[in-house]
Amino acid sequence: MQSTLAFGYVCQECGEGTVREQVLPQYPTKIRGYPFVVKDARIGVCDRCGAEHFAARETNRWEEQFEAEHAKHYMQPKEIRELQRTLGTTMEQFAFLLGCTRQSLYNWQRRDRRKPQSRMADVLMKLVRESHAKRTVDVLQFLIGEARQFGIAIELGASNGAPHTPPIILRTIRMSPTAGNAKTGEPMRLAADTTEEESIVALVSEEGSSVGTLSYDFSTASLDLELKTTLGFDQFNATIRFKDGEVAEVEAVQVKGQRVRLLAETNRTEEDVCEVVLTPRDK
């Protein structure tokens, strides 16, 4: 068991509360720009304003957990050595082909390596392997598939030059049913300000605006979105990330009225969700 972190100080955000340690079994965050759910995350939370505080030692552990979790998605040393043999190149030639140094390539091929190659180098080597095996590769679709392994949903815009509406990334947050949002200028009341029975699970944009609330309908076994604002489009694809790391992809969701069915015939409730990405689509 990890020792207690150095919390217990006065919160710098409100200047009144005390930052106390909490252990969260599933903590959704981003590491190196990638969505990731940390297991047993230890963070400091102000007992007055709810602001979150982090310790460097703990975030370093998150990095290690991230690397261990995603190591399976990278080419292993044996695979890299096999690719070089398949191409019939020397170490120097293979390194030049990839645009890296011989030492870097050597480190990636070591059986006892501590870290894998960078994601850029990994994707390039996979493309080389795919090209050698199939001769013809749809590079964009290949890259989209690689990104999907890291929980990133990418949908390319139309090729006719028409304006493309970017995806809306929404994270879940527990808040009061009477809370305001950034558009009205009213402050949100977070979970620390209310009881669990009174609170709801809201979807909040990166700018801090509340877009809607999630709820589970037991009568239809569906996960629904109750919109609090106009989306500006009437059809979208949804990528739903859960706290246990699972991802659900839903296509062609129709916006009819304020209540939208995100996921049908499911036992996943709003409590399981950590992030929802809405990608507008053309009819």
Secondary structure, DSSP 8 states (H G I E B T S, - for coil): -----S--SB-TTTSSSBEEEEEEEEEEEEETTEEEEEEEEEEEEETTT--EE--HHHHHHHHHHHHHHHGGGS--HHHHHHHHHHHT--HHHHHHHHTS-HHHHHHHH-TT-SS---HHHHHHHHHHHHHHHHS---HHHHHHHHHHTTT-------TT-------EEEEEEEE-TT---TTTT----BGGGS-TTT-EEEEEETTS-EEEEEEEETTTTEEEEEESS--S-SEEEEEEEETTS-EEEEEEEE--SSEEEEE-S----GGGEEEEEEEE---
